[in-house]
Amino acid sequence: MNGKLIIKGHDKNIFVKFWNWGWGIYYKNPEIWNYLIVGLLTTVVSLVTYFVVTRTFLDPNEKLELQIANIIAWVFAVMFAYVTNRIFVFKSKNKNIVSELSKFVGSRIASLLMDMSIMFVIVSLLSLSDIIGKIASQIVVTIANYILSKLIVFKKK
């Protein structure tokens, strides 16, 4: 199924045109669109975890607690991201899950260091809001994670 909506007599309907246009864009590169959807959901997992942690028991104004909150959010996001990227984005058939998971976690550690650096600069050095820092870091990290996943983790043989 290509996702096109066919309703007899409604081919000029704006909703039908918009729906078909959207599916046309999706099917030109579904992997990137699936990654963006999964990445958005992963970001939600990370942000929700981070904000629950910093609004309940860790203080983002304390440098160490800020980084601990970031690591906790990272762990939850990585668990979610591995499963969803493997199944829905890259459709991995790799039977060596341990190797694949190790590469995934390794690449995510690299992006965690990026995330922590961005948060440190924006929140601790520039004294801007942790919300601004977290959103900015998530944009950079999402792009880096796609590149690392595509080229290293789920590389097609």
DOMIZA-221174 format. One record per atom (N, C-alpha, C): residue number from 1; residue in one letter; atom name; x, y, z. Coordinates in nm, 2 decimals, padded with zeros to 4 digits. Layout:
<lumtors>
  seq  type  atom       x       y       z
  NUM     A    CA       X       Y       Z
...
</lumtors>
This chain:
<lumtors>
  seq  type  atom       x       y       z
    1     M     N   00.08  -00.12   00.00
    1     M    CA   00.00   00.00   00.00
    1     M     C   00.09   00.12   00.00
    2     N     N   00.06   00.22  -00.08
    2     N    CA   00.14   00.34  -00.09
    2     N     C   00.08   00.45  -00.01
    3     G     N  -00.02   00.43   00.06
    3     G    CA  -00.08   00.54   00.15
    3     G     C  -00.17   00.64   00.09
    4     K     N  -00.19   00.63  -00.05
    4     K    CA  -00.27   00.72  -00.12
    4     K     C  -00.42   00.70  -00.08
    5     L     N  -00.49   00.81  -00.07
    5     L    CA  -00.63   00.81  -00.03
    5     L     C  -00.71   00.82  -00.16
    6     I     N  -00.79   00.73  -00.19
    6     I    CA  -00.88   00.73  -00.31
    6     I     C  -01.02   00.73  -00.27
    7     I     N  -01.09   00.84  -00.29
    7     I    CA  -01.23   00.85  -00.26
    7     I     C  -01.30   00.90  -00.39
    8     K     N  -01.38   00.81  -00.45
    8     K    CA  -01.44   00.84  -00.58
    8     K     C  -01.52   00.97  -00.57
    9     G     N  -01.49   01.06  -00.66
    9     G    CA  -01.56   01.19  -00.67
    9     G     C  -01.50   01.30  -00.58
   10     H     N  -01.40   01.26  -00.51
   10     H    CA  -01.34   01.36  -00.42
   10     H     C  -01.19   01.38  -00.45
   11     D     N  -01.15   01.36  -00.58
   11     D    CA  -01.01   01.37  -00.61
   11     D     C  -00.97   01.52  -00.61
   12     K     N  -01.06   01.62  -00.61
   12     K    CA  -01.02   01.76  -00.60
   12     K     C  -01.03   01.81  -00.46
   13     N     N  -01.07   01.73  -00.36
   13     N    CA  -01.09   01.76  -00.22
   13     N     C  -00.95   01.80  -00.17
   14     I     N  -00.94   01.91  -00.10
   14     I    CA  -00.81   01.96  -00.05
   14     I     C  -00.75   01.86   00.05
   15     F     N  -00.83   01.80   00.13
   15     F    CA  -00.78   01.70   00.23
   15     F     C  -00.72   01.58   00.16
   16     V     N  -00.78   01.53   00.05
   16     V    CA  -00.73   01.42  -00.02
   16     V     C  -00.60   01.46  -00.09
   17     K     N  -00.60   01.58  -00.15
   17     K    CA  -00.47   01.63  -00.22
   17     K     C  -00.36   01.64  -00.12
   18     F     N  -00.39   01.70   00.00
   18     F    CA  -00.28   01.71   00.10
   18     F     C  -00.23   01.58   00.15
   19     W     N  -00.33   01.48   00.18
   19     W    CA  -00.29   01.35   00.22
   19     W     C  -00.20   01.28   00.12
   20     N     N  -00.24   01.28  -00.01
   20     N    CA  -00.16   01.22  -00.11
   20     N     C  -00.02   01.29  -00.13
   21     W     N  -00.02   01.42  -00.12
   21     W    CA   00.11   01.49  -00.13
   21     W     C   00.20   01.45  -00.01
   22     G     N   00.15   01.44   00.11
   22     G    CA   00.23   01.40   00.22
   22     G     C   00.28   01.26   00.21
   23     W     N   00.20   01.16   00.16
   23     W    CA   00.25   01.03   00.14
   23     W     C   00.36   01.02   00.03
   24     G     N   00.34   01.11  -00.07
   24     G    CA   00.44   01.11  -00.18
   24     G     C   00.57   01.16  -00.13
   25     I     N   00.58   01.25  -00.04
   25     I    CA   00.70   01.30   00.02
   25     I     C   00.76   01.19   00.11
   26     Y     N   00.68   01.12   00.19
   26     Y    CA   00.72   01.02   00.28
   26     Y     C   00.79   00.91   00.20
   27     Y     N   00.73   00.86   00.09
   27     Y    CA   00.78   00.75   00.02
   27     Y     C   00.91   00.78  -00.06
   28     K     N   00.94   00.90  -00.07
   28     K    CA   01.07   00.93  -00.14
   28     K     C   01.19   00.90  -00.05
   29     N     N   01.17   00.90   00.08
   29     N    CA   01.28   00.86   00.17
   29     N     C   01.22   00.82   00.31
   30     P     N   01.16   00.71   00.32
   30     P    CA   01.09   00.67   00.44
   30     P     C   01.19   00.65   00.56
   31     E     N   01.31   00.61   00.53
   31     E    CA   01.41   00.59   00.64
   31     E     C   01.43   00.72   00.72
   32     I     N   01.45   00.83   00.65
   32     I    CA   01.47   00.96   00.72
   32     I     C   01.34   01.00   00.79
   33     W     N   01.23   00.99   00.73
   33     W    CA   01.10   01.03   00.80
   33     W     C   01.08   00.94   00.92
   34     N     N   01.11   00.81   00.91
   34     N    CA   01.09   00.72   01.02
   34     N     C   01.19   00.76   01.13
   35     Y     N   01.31   00.80   01.09
   35     Y    CA   01.41   00.84   01.19
   35     Y     C   01.36   00.97   01.26
   36     L     N   01.31   01.06   01.19
   36     L    CA   01.26   01.18   01.25
   36     L     C   01.15   01.16   01.35
   37     I     N   01.06   01.07   01.31
   37     I    CA   00.95   01.03   01.40
   37     I     C   01.00   00.96   01.53
   38     V     N   01.09   00.86   01.51
   38     V    CA   01.15   00.79   01.62
   38     V     C   01.23   00.89   01.70
   39     G     N   01.31   00.98   01.63
   39     G    CA   01.39   01.07   01.70
   39     G     C   01.31   01.17   01.78
   40     L     N   01.20   01.21   01.73
   40     L    CA   01.11   01.30   01.81
   40     L     C   01.05   01.23   01.93
   41     L     N   01.01   01.10   01.91
   41     L    CA   00.97   01.03   02.03
   41     L     C   01.08   01.00   02.13
   42     T     N   01.20   00.98   02.08
   42     T    CA   01.31   00.96   02.17
   42     T     C   01.34   01.09   02.25
   43     T     N   01.33   01.20   02.18
   43     T    CA   01.35   01.33   02.24
   43     T     C   01.25   01.36   02.35
   44     V     N   01.12   01.32   02.32
   44     V    CA   01.02   01.33   02.42
   44     V     C   01.05   01.25   02.54
   45     V     N   01.10   01.12   02.52
   45     V    CA   01.14   01.04   02.63
   45     V     C   01.25   01.10   02.71
   46     S     N   01.35   01.16   02.64
   46     S    CA   01.46   01.22   02.71
   46     S     C   01.42   01.35   02.79
   47     L     N   01.34   01.43   02.72
   47     L    CA   01.29   01.56   02.79
   47     L     C   01.20   01.53   02.91
   48     V     N   01.11   01.44   02.89
   48     V    CA   01.02   01.41   03.00
   48     V     C   01.10   01.35   03.12
   49     T     N   01.19   01.26   03.09
   49     T    CA   01.27   01.20   03.20
   49     T     C   01.35   01.31   03.27
   50     Y     N   01.42   01.40   03.18
   50     Y    CA   01.50   01.50   03.24
   50     Y     C   01.42   01.60   03.33
   51     F     N   01.30   01.64   03.28
   51     F    CA   01.22   01.74   03.35
   51     F     C   01.16   01.67   03.48
   52     V     N   01.12   01.55   03.47
   52     V    CA   01.07   01.48   03.59
   52     V     C   01.18   01.47   03.70
   53     V     N   01.30   01.44   03.65
   53     V    CA   01.41   01.42   03.75
   53     V     C   01.45   01.56   03.81
   54     T     N   01.46   01.66   03.72
   54     T    CA   01.50   01.80   03.77
   54     T     C   01.39   01.87   03.85
   55     R     N   01.27   01.83   03.83
   55     R    CA   01.16   01.90   03.90
   55     R     C   01.12   01.82   04.03
   56     T     N   01.18   01.70   04.05
   56     T    CA   01.14   01.62   04.17
   56     T     C   01.26   01.61   04.26
   57     F     N   01.38   01.57   04.22
   57     F    CA   01.48   01.54   04.32
   57     F     C   01.62   01.59   04.28
   58     L     N   01.65   01.64   04.16
   58     L    CA   01.78   01.70   04.13
   58     L     C   01.76   01.85   04.09
   59     D     N   01.86   01.93   04.13
   59     D    CA   01.86   02.07   04.10
   59     D     C   01.94   02.11   03.98
   60     P     N   01.88   02.15   03.87
   60     P    CA   01.96   02.18   03.75
   60     P     C   02.06   02.30   03.77
   61     N     N   02.04   02.38   03.87
   61     N    CA   02.13   02.49   03.90
   61     N     C   02.26   02.44   03.97
   62     E     N   02.26   02.32   04.01
   62     E    CA   02.39   02.26   04.06
   62     E     C   02.45   02.19   03.95
   63     K     N   02.58   02.22   03.92
   63     K    CA   02.65   02.16   03.80
   63     K     C   02.65   02.01   03.80
   64     L     N   02.68   01.95   03.91
   64     L    CA   02.68   01.80   03.92
   64     L     C   02.55   01.74   03.90
   65     E     N   02.45   01.80   03.97
   65     E    CA   02.31   01.74   03.96
   65     E     C   02.25   01.76   03.82
   66     L     N   02.29   01.87   03.75
   66     L    CA   02.25   01.89   03.61
   66     L     C   02.30   01.78   03.52
   67     Q     N   02.43   01.74   03.54
   67     Q    CA   02.48   01.64   03.46
   67     Q     C   02.43   01.50   03.49
   68     I     N   02.40   01.48   03.62
   68     I    CA   02.34   01.35   03.66
   68     I     C   02.20   01.34   03.60
   69     A     N   02.12   01.44   03.60
   69     A    CA   01.99   01.44   03.54
   69     A     C   02.00   01.42   03.39
   70     N     N   02.10   01.47   03.33
   70     N    CA   02.12   01.45   03.19
   70     N     C   02.15   01.31   03.16
   71     I     N   02.23   01.24   03.24
   71     I    CA   02.27   01.10   03.22
   71     I     C   02.15   01.01   03.24
   72     I     N   02.07   01.04   03.34
   72     I    CA   01.95   00.96   03.36
   72     I     C   01.86   00.97   03.24
   73     A     N   01.84   01.09   03.19
   73     A    CA   01.75   01.11   03.07
   73     A     C   01.81   01.03   02.95
   74     W     N   01.94   01.04   02.94
   74     W    CA   02.01   00.97   02.83
   74     W     C   01.99   00.82   02.84
   75     V     N   02.00   00.76   02.95
   75     V    CA   01.98   00.61   02.97
   75     V     C   01.84   00.57   02.92
   76     F     N   01.74   00.64   02.96
   76     F    CA   01.61   00.61   02.92
   76     F     C   01.59   00.63   02.77
   77     A     N   01.64   00.73   02.72
   77     A    CA   01.63   00.76   02.57
   77     A     C   01.71   00.66   02.49
   78     V     N   01.82   00.62   02.53
   78     V    CA   01.90   00.52   02.46
   78     V     C   01.83   00.38   02.45
   79     M     N   01.77   00.34   02.56
   79     M    CA   01.70   00.21   02.57
   79     M     C   01.58   00.22   02.47
   80     F     N   01.51   00.33   02.47
   80     F    CA   01.40   00.34   02.38
   80     F     C   01.44   00.35   02.23
   81     A     N   01.55   00.43   02.21
   81     A    CA   01.60   00.45   02.07
   81     A     C   01.65   00.33   02.01
   82     Y     N   01.72   00.24   02.08
   82     Y    CA   01.78   00.12   02.02
   82     Y     C   01.67   00.04   01.97
   83     V     N   01.57   00.01   02.05
   83     V    CA   01.46  -00.08   02.01
   83     V     C   01.39  -00.02   01.89
   84     T     N   01.35   00.11   01.89
   84     T    CA   01.27   00.17   01.79
   84     T     C   01.35   00.19   01.66
   85     N     N   01.48   00.22   01.67
   85     N    CA   01.56   00.24   01.55
   85     N     C   01.59   00.10   01.48
   86     R     N   01.61   00.00   01.56
   86     R    CA   01.64  -00.13   01.51
   86     R     C   01.52  -00.19   01.43
   87     I     N   01.40  -00.17   01.49
   87     I    CA   01.28  -00.22   01.43
   87     I     C   01.22  -00.14   01.32
   88     F     N   01.20  -00.01   01.35
   88     F    CA   01.12   00.08   01.26
   88     F     C   01.20   00.16   01.16
   89     V     N   01.32   00.20   01.20
   89     V    CA   01.40   00.29   01.11
   89     V     C   01.49   00.21   01.02
   90     F     N   01.58   00.13   01.07
   90     F    CA   01.68   00.07   00.99
   90     F     C   01.65  -00.08   00.96
   91     K     N   01.54  -00.13   01.02
   91     K    CA   01.49  -00.26   01.00
   91     K     C   01.60  -00.37   01.00
   92     S     N   01.68  -00.36   01.10
   92     S    CA   01.80  -00.45   01.12
   92     S     C   01.76  -00.59   01.13
   93     K     N   01.83  -00.68   01.05
   93     K    CA   01.82  -00.82   01.06
   93     K     C   01.94  -00.88   01.12
   94     N     N   02.03  -00.80   01.17
   94     N    CA   02.16  -00.85   01.23
   94     N     C   02.13  -00.94   01.35
   95     K     N   02.18  -01.06   01.34
   95     K    CA   02.16  -01.16   01.44
   95     K     C   02.25  -01.14   01.56
   96     N     N   02.36  -01.06   01.54
   96     N    CA   02.45  -01.04   01.65
   96     N     C   02.41  -00.91   01.72
   97     I     N   02.31  -00.92   01.80
   97     I    CA   02.25  -00.81   01.87
   97     I     C   02.35  -00.75   01.97
   98     V     N   02.43  -00.83   02.03
   98     V    CA   02.53  -00.78   02.13
   98     V     C   02.62  -00.68   02.06
   99     S     N   02.68  -00.72   01.95
   99     S    CA   02.77  -00.63   01.87
   99     S     C   02.70  -00.51   01.83
  100     E     N   02.58  -00.52   01.78
  100     E    CA   02.50  -00.41   01.73
  100     E     C   02.47  -00.31   01.84
  101     L     N   02.42  -00.37   01.95
  101     L    CA   02.39  -00.29   02.07
  101     L     C   02.51  -00.22   02.12
  102     S     N   02.63  -00.28   02.12
  102     S    CA   02.75  -00.22   02.17
  102     S     C   02.79  -00.10   02.09
  103     K     N   02.78  -00.12   01.95
  103     K    CA   02.80  -00.01   01.86
  103     K     C   02.71   00.11   01.89
  104     F     N   02.58   00.07   01.91
  104     F    CA   02.48   00.17   01.93
  104     F     C   02.51   00.25   02.06
  105     V     N   02.53   00.18   02.17
  105     V    CA   02.56   00.24   02.29
  105     V     C   02.69   00.33   02.28
  106     G     N   02.79   00.28   02.21
  106     G    CA   02.92   00.35   02.19
  106     G     C   02.89   00.48   02.12
  107     S     N   02.81   00.48   02.01
  107     S    CA   02.78   00.60   01.94
  107     S     C   02.70   00.69   02.02
  108     R     N   02.61   00.64   02.10
  108     R    CA   02.53   00.73   02.19
  108     R     C   02.61   00.79   02.30
  109     I     N   02.72   00.72   02.35
  109     I    CA   02.81   00.78   02.45
  109     I     C   02.88   00.90   02.39
  110     A     N   02.92   00.89   02.26
  110     A    CA   02.98   01.00   02.19
  110     A     C   02.88   01.12   02.19
  111     S     N   02.76   01.09   02.15
  111     S    CA   02.66   01.20   02.15
  111     S     C   02.62   01.25   02.29
  112     L     N   02.63   01.16   02.39
  112     L    CA   02.61   01.21   02.53
  112     L     C   02.71   01.31   02.57
  113     L     N   02.84   01.28   02.53
  113     L    CA   02.94   01.38   02.56
  113     L     C   02.92   01.51   02.49
  114     M     N   02.87   01.51   02.37
  114     M    CA   02.82   01.63   02.30
  114     M     C   02.71   01.70   02.38
  115     D     N   02.61   01.62   02.42
  115     D    CA   02.50   01.68   02.49
  115     D     C   02.55   01.74   02.62
  116     M     N   02.63   01.67   02.70
  116     M    CA   02.68   01.73   02.82
  116     M     C   02.76   01.86   02.80
  117     S     N   02.84   01.86   02.70
  117     S    CA   02.92   01.98   02.66
  117     S     C   02.83   02.10   02.63
  118     I     N   02.73   02.07   02.55
  118     I    CA   02.64   02.18   02.51
  118     I     C   02.57   02.23   02.63
  119     M     N   02.52   02.14   02.72
  119     M    CA   02.45   02.18   02.84
  119     M     C   02.54   02.26   02.93
  120     F     N   02.66   02.22   02.95
  120     F    CA   02.76   02.29   03.03
  120     F     C   02.78   02.43   02.98
  121     V     N   02.80   02.44   02.85
  121     V    CA   02.83   02.57   02.79
  121     V     C   02.71   02.66   02.81
  122     I     N   02.59   02.62   02.77
  122     I    CA   02.47   02.70   02.77
  122     I     C   02.42   02.73   02.91
  123     V     N   02.42   02.63   03.00
  123     V    CA   02.36   02.65   03.13
  123     V     C   02.47   02.70   03.23
  124     S     N   02.58   02.63   03.24
  124     S    CA   02.68   02.67   03.34
  124     S     C   02.77   02.79   03.30
  125     L     N   02.81   02.80   03.18
  125     L    CA   02.89   02.91   03.14
  125     L     C   02.82   03.03   03.10
  126     L     N   02.71   03.01   03.01
  126     L    CA   02.64   03.13   02.96
  126     L     C   02.52   03.17   03.05
  127     S     N   02.49   03.09   03.15
  127     S    CA   02.38   03.11   03.25
  127     S     C   02.25   03.13   03.18
  128     L     N   02.22   03.05   03.07
  128     L    CA   02.09   03.05   03.01
  128     L     C   02.01   02.94   03.07
  129     S     N   01.88   02.94   03.04
  129     S    CA   01.79   02.84   03.09
  129     S     C   01.83   02.70   03.05
  130     D     N   01.81   02.61   03.14
  130     D    CA   01.83   02.47   03.11
  130     D     C   01.74   02.42   03.01
  131     I     N   01.62   02.48   03.00
  131     I    CA   01.52   02.44   02.89
  131     I     C   01.58   02.47   02.75
  132     I     N   01.63   02.59   02.74
  132     I    CA   01.69   02.63   02.61
  132     I     C   01.81   02.54   02.58
  133     G     N   01.90   02.51   02.68
  133     G    CA   02.01   02.43   02.66
  133     G     C   01.97   02.29   02.62
  134     K     N   01.87   02.23   02.68
  134     K    CA   01.83   02.10   02.65
  134     K     C   01.77   02.09   02.51
  135     I     N   01.69   02.18   02.47
  135     I    CA   01.63   02.18   02.34
  135     I     C   01.74   02.20   02.23
  136     A     N   01.83   02.29   02.25
  136     A    CA   01.94   02.31   02.16
  136     A     C   02.03   02.18   02.15
  137     S     N   02.06   02.12   02.26
  137     S    CA   02.15   02.00   02.25
  137     S     C   02.07   01.89   02.18
  138     Q     N   01.94   01.88   02.20
  138     Q    CA   01.87   01.77   02.14
  138     Q     C   01.87   01.78   01.99
  139     I     N   01.87   01.90   01.93
  139     I    CA   01.87   01.92   01.79
  139     I     C   02.01   01.87   01.73
  140     V     N   02.11   01.91   01.80
  140     V    CA   02.25   01.87   01.75
  140     V     C   02.27   01.72   01.77
  141     V     N   02.22   01.67   01.88
  141     V    CA   02.24   01.53   01.91
  141     V     C   02.16   01.44   01.82
  142     T     N   02.04   01.48   01.78
  142     T    CA   01.96   01.40   01.69
  142     T     C   02.02   01.39   01.55
  143     I     N   02.08   01.49   01.50
  143     I    CA   02.15   01.49   01.37
  143     I     C   02.27   01.40   01.38
  144     A     N   02.35   01.41   01.49
  144     A    CA   02.47   01.33   01.51
  144     A     C   02.43   01.18   01.52
  145     N     N   02.33   01.16   01.59
  145     N    CA   02.29   01.02   01.61
  145     N     C   02.24   00.95   01.48
  146     Y     N   02.18   01.02   01.40
  146     Y    CA   02.14   00.96   01.27
  146     Y     C   02.26   00.93   01.19
  147     I     N   02.35   01.02   01.18
  147     I    CA   02.47   00.99   01.10
  147     I     C   02.55   00.87   01.16
  148     L     N   02.57   00.87   01.29
  148     L    CA   02.64   00.76   01.35
  148     L     C   02.57   00.62   01.33
  149     S     N   02.44   00.63   01.35
  149     S    CA   02.36   00.50   01.33
  149     S     C   02.36   00.45   01.18
  150     K     N   02.35   00.54   01.09
  150     K    CA   02.35   00.51   00.95
  150     K     C   02.49   00.45   00.90
  151     L     N   02.60   00.52   00.95
  151     L    CA   02.73   00.48   00.90
  151     L     C   02.80   00.38   00.98
  152     I     N   02.77   00.36   01.11
  152     I    CA   02.84   00.27   01.20
  152     I     C   02.75   00.15   01.25
  153     V     N   02.64   00.19   01.31
  153     V    CA   02.56   00.09   01.38
  153     V     C   02.48   00.00   01.29
  154     F     N   02.40   00.05   01.21
  154     F    CA   02.31  -00.03   01.13
  154     F     C   02.35  -00.03   00.98
  155     K     N   02.48  -00.02   00.96
  155     K    CA   02.54  -00.01   00.82
  155     K     C   02.50  -00.14   00.75
  156     K     N   02.45  -00.12   00.63
  156     K    CA   02.41  -00.24   00.54
  156     K     C   02.54  -00.29   00.48
  157     K     N   02.55  -00.42   00.48
  157     K    CA   02.67  -00.49   00.43
  157     K     C   02.67  -00.50   00.28
</lumtors>
